[in-house]
Amino acid sequence: MTPQLQEGQRVKLAADLRLAGTVVTTGASPEGEDTGVGSLALASGTTGTVERVDAPREREQSHEVREYVRLKALMDDFGHQMPPASRQQLQEQVASLEPGWIAHREHGPRVTVRVRLDNGFVLDDARADLFAPA
């Protein structure tokens, strides 16, 4: 369950994090000579303050979920016009993809936050479920 976070609330990391990727100095272009690769580890329990809570948004859909939506719409719109064998095959495909669709819907929308950690680091667009009230 995702905690309900609010701006100004004190929070702590609920799990160890490892951030990895390209490191760019402020003002440098990503293609410039000032790029490198870096890694940073943050321990669970690291505290900070919520600066912003972003509106919930839908999670990215996997290929399986997109295919379920597409085939379900096809069946709903044109299933009654299909030959019985084709309709049966489509129903079987939809049924095989349904567990992935159900799991996707159960997760609900994703809430992200911007948190300024006490050590000076800022985590922006971070999943709210990575944090617990401090």
Backbone hydrogen bonds in HBPLUS format (Angstrom, degrees):
<---DONOR---> <-ACCEPTOR-->    atom                        ^
c    i                          cat <-CA-CA->   ^        H-A-AA   ^      H-
h    n   atom  resd res      DA  || num        DHA   H-A  angle D-A-AA Bond
n    s   type  num  typ     dist DA aas  dist angle  dist       angle   num
A0009-GLN N   A0006-GLN O   3.09 MM   3  5.57 159.0  2.14 135.7 137.4     1
A0008-GLY N   A0050-VAL O   2.72 MM  42  5.21 170.4  1.73 154.1 151.9     2
A0050-VAL N   A0009-GLN O   2.94 MM  41  5.44 164.9  1.96 155.6 159.7     3
A0134-ALA N   A0010-ARG O   3.05 MM 124  5.44 170.6  2.06 123.3 121.7     4
A0011-VAL N   A0048-GLY O   2.92 MM  37  5.49 165.7  1.94 146.6 150.7     5
A0048-GLY N   A0011-VAL O   2.89 MM  37  5.49 147.8  1.99 153.4 154.5     6
A0012-LYS N   A0132-ALA O   2.84 MM 120  5.47 150.1  1.93 155.4 165.3     7
A0132-ALA N   A0012-LYS O   2.90 MM 120  5.47 157.2  1.95 155.7 163.4     8
A0013-LEU N   A0046-THR O   2.87 MM  33  5.38 147.9  1.98 140.0 149.1     9
A0045-GLY N   A0013-LEU O   2.81 MM  32  4.96 157.6  1.86 128.6 136.1    10
A0014-ALA N   A0130-LEU O   2.76 MM 116  5.44 172.7  1.76 149.7 148.0    11
A0017-LEU N   A0042-LEU O   2.82 MM  25  5.10 168.6  1.83 155.6 159.7    12
A0042-LEU N   A0017-LEU O   2.84 MM  25  5.10 163.5  1.87 144.3 149.6    13
A0019-LEU N   A0040-LEU O   2.73 MM  21  5.08 162.4  1.76 161.0 162.9    14
A0040-LEU N   A0019-LEU O   2.75 MM  21  5.08 152.0  1.83 150.4 157.9    15
A0021-GLY N   A0038-GLY O   3.12 MM  17  5.72 151.7  2.20 157.6 158.4    16
A0038-GLY N   A0021-GLY O   2.90 MM  17  5.72 168.4  1.91 169.5 172.8    17
A0023-VAL N   A0036-GLY O   2.83 MM  13  5.16 162.9  1.86 133.4 137.7    18
A0036-GLY N   A0023-VAL O   3.01 MM  13  5.16 135.5  2.22 141.1 151.6    19
A0028-ALA N   A0025-THR O   3.05 MM   3  5.56 164.7  2.08 135.6 137.7    20
A0032-GLY N   A0029-SER O   2.94 MM   3  5.20 159.8  1.98 114.1 120.8    21
A0046-THR N   A0043-ALA O   3.19 MM   3  5.92 151.8  2.28 138.9 139.8    22
A0118-ASP N   A0047-THR O   2.88 MM  71  5.95 169.3  1.89 148.7 146.3    23
A0049-THR N   A0116-ARG O   2.93 MM  67  5.43 157.3  1.98 140.8 143.5    24
A0116-ARG N   A0049-THR O   2.97 MM  67  5.43 157.4  2.02 160.6 155.7    25
A0051-GLU N   A0114-ARG O   2.72 MM  63  5.45 161.5  1.75 154.9 160.9    26
A0052-ARG N   A0114-ARG O   3.30 MM  62  5.04 153.5  2.38 136.3 136.6    27
A0114-ARG N   A0052-ARG O   2.86 MM  62  5.04 154.9  1.92 145.0 147.1    28
A0054-ASP N   A0112-THR O   2.79 MM  58  5.33 163.4  1.82 156.2 160.1    29
A0057-ARG N   A0110-ARG O   2.96 MM  53  5.35 157.7  2.01 138.6 144.4    30
A0110-ARG N   A0057-ARG O   2.69 MM  53  5.35 158.3  1.74 162.5 154.8    31
A0066-ARG N   A0062-SER O   2.99 MM   4  6.30 166.9  2.00 157.2 160.5    32
A0067-GLU N   A0063-HIS O   2.89 MM   4  6.06 155.7  1.95 149.3 156.3    33
A0068-TYR N   A0064-GLU O   2.98 MM   4  6.20 151.1  2.06 142.0 149.9    34
A0069-VAL N   A0065-VAL O   3.00 MM   4  6.29 165.4  2.02 154.3 157.1    35
A0070-ARG N   A0066-ARG O   2.97 MM   4  6.18 159.7  2.02 146.9 152.6    36
A0071-LEU N   A0067-GLU O   2.88 MM   4  6.04 171.6  1.88 154.5 156.8    37
A0072-LYS N   A0068-TYR O   2.83 MM   4  5.84 159.1  1.87 152.6 159.1    38
A0073-ALA N   A0069-VAL O   3.05 MM   4  6.12 157.9  2.10 142.7 148.3    39
A0074-LEU N   A0070-ARG O   3.02 MM   4  6.26 155.0  2.08 144.1 151.5    40
A0075-MET N   A0071-LEU O   2.86 MM   4  6.08 158.2  1.91 147.9 153.6    41
A0076-ASP N   A0072-LYS O   2.85 MM   4  6.06 161.9  1.88 149.6 154.9    42
A0077-ASP N   A0073-ALA O   2.88 MM   4  5.96 158.1  1.93 148.6 154.3    43
A0078-PHE N   A0074-LEU O   2.85 MM   4  5.72 162.1  1.88 148.3 154.0    44
A0079-GLY N   A0075-MET O   2.82 MM   4  4.29 139.2  1.98 120.7 126.3    45
A0081-GLN N   A0078-PHE O   2.97 MM   3  5.43 149.7  2.07 114.0 123.2    46
A0082-MET N   A0079-GLY O   3.25 MM   3  5.26 154.0  2.32 101.8 109.4    47
A0087-ARG N   A0083-PRO O   2.92 MM   4  6.14 164.4  1.95 163.9 169.1    48
A0088-GLN N   A0084-PRO O   2.90 MM   4  6.03 157.9  1.95 148.5 154.5    49
A0089-GLN N   A0085-ALA O   3.00 MM   4  6.23 157.9  2.05 145.7 151.3    50
A0090-LEU N   A0086-SER O   2.96 MM   4  6.18 159.5  2.00 149.6 155.1    51
A0091-GLN N   A0087-ARG O   2.88 MM   4  6.11 157.0  1.93 149.6 156.1    52
A0092-GLU N   A0088-GLN O   3.01 MM   4  6.26 150.6  2.10 146.0 153.5    53
A0093-GLN N   A0089-GLN O   3.02 MM   4  6.32 153.4  2.09 146.6 153.7    54
A0094-VAL N   A0090-LEU O   2.93 MM   4  6.18 164.7  1.95 154.3 158.1    55
A0095-ALA N   A0091-GLN O   2.93 MM   4  6.08 159.0  1.98 143.8 150.0    56
A0096-SER N   A0092-GLU O   2.97 MM   4  6.16 148.9  2.07 143.1 151.0    57
A0097-LEU N   A0093-GLN O   3.18 MM   4  6.43 139.1  2.35 143.0 153.2    58
A0097-LEU N   A0094-VAL O   3.17 MM   3  5.24 130.7  2.43  97.5 110.4    59
A0098-GLU N   A0094-VAL O   3.03 MM   4  6.10 122.5  2.37 143.6 158.7    60
A0101-TRP N   A0097-LEU O   3.36 MM   4  6.68 153.1  2.43 146.8 154.6    61
A0101-TRP N   A0098-GLU O   3.06 MM   3  4.98 115.9  2.49  96.7 112.6    62
A0102-ILE N   A0098-GLU O   2.89 MM   4  6.13 162.2  1.92 161.8 166.2    63
A0103-ALA N   A0099-PRO O   2.98 MM   4  6.18 162.2  2.01 148.6 153.1    64
A0104-HIS N   A0100-GLY O   3.00 MM   4  6.16 153.7  2.07 141.3 148.7    65
A0105-ARG N   A0101-TRP O   2.99 MM   4  6.26 161.0  2.03 152.8 157.1    66
A0106-GLU N   A0102-ILE O   2.97 MM   4  6.18 148.3  2.07 148.4 157.3    67
A0108-GLY N   A0105-ARG O   3.24 MM   3  5.49 138.3  2.42 101.6 112.2    68
A0128-ALA N   A0111-VAL O   2.92 MM  17  5.65 162.8  1.95 155.1 150.0    69
A0113-VAL N   A0126-ALA O   2.81 MM  13  5.36 150.9  1.89 146.8 156.0    70
A0126-ALA N   A0113-VAL O   3.07 MM  13  5.36 157.0  2.12 160.3 153.2    71
A0115-VAL N   A0123-LEU O   2.84 MM   8  5.26 158.4  1.88 148.8 153.7    72
A0123-LEU N   A0115-VAL O   2.85 MM   8  5.26 164.0  1.88 157.9 159.2    73
A0117-LEU N   A0121-PHE O   2.70 MM   4  5.28 153.8  1.77 166.9 174.7    74
A0120-GLY N   A0117-LEU O   2.95 MM   3  5.49 159.3  1.99 120.7 123.4    75
A0130-LEU N   A0127-ARG O   3.14 MM   3  5.75 165.1  2.16 117.2 120.4    76
A0131-PHE N   A0128-ALA O   3.12 MM   3  5.79 168.8  2.13 121.8 124.5    77
